[in-house]
């Protein structure tokens, strides 16, 4: 029988995804912050540093830091949806690829698109709640924290013997290590 991936490798994959998304966001933030600093130098006439007062230099630096933080947050927010949609359609994220993990059926077979998408939708239900709130179902916004707390707590169910988080159980999926899937398929090919 195929052994499912445990909580540890899944947590490491999540950390890799968060670091990668953060790094990409910071690169865009640094570019925007640097550009705003160059613009501020022109606006505050800081080309000749001897003529620039400390207030102007401080304002230029503060503007650059502010733009960096704003752009980093915006990129992280807007990039997180397409980044996470990889898991919704393919059953992996870059972190899962690095860790050699894939989302499969409970028995290890390839899941249907409906299964991986429903797993993703349950796991990232805040996105659905945001869409419902956007189209006018404002009370849905009050439900989001409760649902996210349930999903967060449900992730720890992967520590159990079945090694399935709540969103896996609801979608009838499980996370497997690629090496385990390959070893099992080689065993079957001999039979």
C-alpha positions in Angstrom: 0.0 0.0 0.0 1.2 3.5 -0.8 2.3 5.6 2.1 0.9 9.1 2.2 3.1 12.2 2.9 3.2 13.3 6.5 2.6 16.7 8.0 6.3 17.6 8.1 7.0 17.5 4.3 3.8 19.3 3.6 4.7 22.1 6.1 8.1 22.5 4.5 6.4 22.8 1.1 4.2 25.5 2.4 7.1 27.4 3.9 8.9 27.1 0.5 5.9 28.5 -1.2 5.6 31.4 1.2 9.3 32.2 0.9 9.2 32.1 -2.9 6.0 34.3 -3.1 7.6 36.7 -0.6 10.9 36.9 -2.5 9.1 37.6 -5.8 7.0 40.3 -4.1 10.1 41.8 -2.5 11.9 42.0 -5.9 9.0 44.0 -7.3 8.8 46.1 -4.2 12.5 46.9 -4.3 12.3 47.9 -8.0 9.3 50.2 -7.3 10.9 51.6 -4.1 14.2 52.3 -5.9 12.4 53.9 -8.8 10.4 56.1 -6.4 13.6 57.1 -4.7 15.1 58.2 -8.0 11.9 60.2 -8.7 12.1 61.8 -5.2 15.7 62.8 -5.9 14.5 64.7 -8.9 11.5 66.2 -7.1 13.5 67.3 -4.0 16.5 68.3 -6.1 18.8 65.9 -4.2 21.3 65.6 -7.1 23.7 67.9 -5.3 23.8 66.2 -1.8 25.6 69.2 -0.3 22.6 71.5 -1.1 20.0 69.0 0.2 18.7 69.3 3.7 18.3 66.3 6.0 14.5 66.7 5.8 14.6 66.2 2.0 16.9 63.2 2.2 14.7 61.7 5.0 11.5 62.3 2.9 13.1 60.6 -0.1 14.1 57.6 1.9 10.7 57.4 3.6 8.9 57.6 0.2 11.1 54.7 -1.1 10.4 52.5 1.9 6.7 53.3 1.7 6.5 52.5 -1.9 8.5 49.3 -1.3 6.0 48.1 1.4 3.0 49.1 -0.6 4.1 47.4 -3.9 5.4 44.3 -2.0 2.0 43.9 -0.3 0.1 44.4 -3.5 2.2 42.0 -5.5 1.9 39.4 -2.8 -1.9 39.8 -2.7 -2.4 39.7 -6.4 0.2 37.0 -7.1 -1.0 34.6 -4.4 -4.2 33.7 -6.4 -2.5 32.6 -9.6 0.3 31.0 -7.6 -2.1 29.0 -5.5 -4.2 28.1 -8.6 -1.4 25.8 -9.7 -2.5 23.5 -7.0 -6.1 23.8 -8.0 -5.4 22.7 -11.6 -2.3 20.6 -11.4 -2.2 19.2 -7.8 1.1 20.9 -7.0 2.8 24.2 -6.1 6.5 24.9 -6.6 7.0 24.0 -2.9 5.3 20.7 -3.4 7.5 20.1 -6.5 10.6 20.8 -4.6 9.6 18.4 -1.8 8.5 15.8 -4.3 4.8 15.9 -3.3 1.7 15.5 -5.4 -2.0 15.6 -4.7 -3.7 12.4 -5.7 -6.9 10.4 -5.0 -7.1 8.7 -1.6 -5.7 5.5 -3.3 -2.8 7.3 -5.0 -4.4 7.4 -8.5 -4.6 10.6 -10.5 -7.4 12.8 -9.2 -10.0 14.4 -11.4 -9.8 18.2 -12.0 -13.0 18.5 -9.9 -11.3 16.8 -6.9 -8.2 19.0 -6.9 -10.2 22.1 -7.6 -12.7 21.3 -4.8 -9.8 20.6 -2.5 -8.3 23.9 -3.3 -11.6 25.7 -2.9 -12.1 24.2 0.6 -8.5 25.0 1.6 -8.6 28.6 0.3 -12.2 29.3 1.1 -11.4 32.9 1.9 -11.1 33.6 -1.8 -14.7 32.4 -2.4 -15.9 34.4 0.6 -14.2 37.5 -0.8 -16.0 37.0 -4.2 -19.3 36.5 -2.4 -18.7 39.7 -0.4 -17.7 41.5 -3.6 -21.0 40.6 -5.3 -23.0 41.9 -2.4 -23.3 39.1 0.1 -21.6 41.3 2.8 -22.5 39.0 5.7 -20.3 36.4 4.1 -17.3 38.4 5.3 -18.1 37.6 8.9 -18.0 33.9 8.2 -14.5 33.9 6.6 -12.4 34.0 9.9 -14.4 31.1 11.3 -14.0 29.0 8.1 -10.3 29.8 7.9 -9.9 28.8 11.5 -11.6 25.5 10.8 -9.3 24.9 7.7 -6.2 25.8 9.8 -7.2 23.4 12.5 -8.1 20.8 9.9 -4.5 20.9 8.5 -3.4 19.3 11.8 -5.5 16.2 10.9 -2.6 15.3 8.6 -0.7 14.3 11.8 -3.2 11.4 12.2 -2.8 7.9 10.9 -4.6 8.6 7.7 -2.3 11.6 7.0 -5.2 13.6 5.4 -6.0 17.2 6.3 -9.7 18.2 6.5 -9.6 19.6 2.9 -8.2 16.3 1.7 -10.9 14.3 3.5 -13.6 16.4 2.1 -12.3 16.2 -1.5 -11.3 12.5 -1.2 -7.7 13.3 -1.9 -4.3 12.8 -0.2 -0.8 14.0 -0.7 1.8 11.5 -1.7 5.6 11.6 -2.1 6.5 11.1 -5.8 9.1 8.5 -4.8 6.4 6.5 -3.0 4.1 6.6 -6.1 7.0 5.6 -8.4 8.0 2.7 -6.1 4.5 1.4 -6.0 4.0 1.7 -9.7 7.2 -0.3 -10.3 5.9 -3.0 -7.9 2.7 -3.2 -9.9 4.5 -3.4 -13.2 6.3 -6.5 -12.1 3.1 -8.2 -11.2 
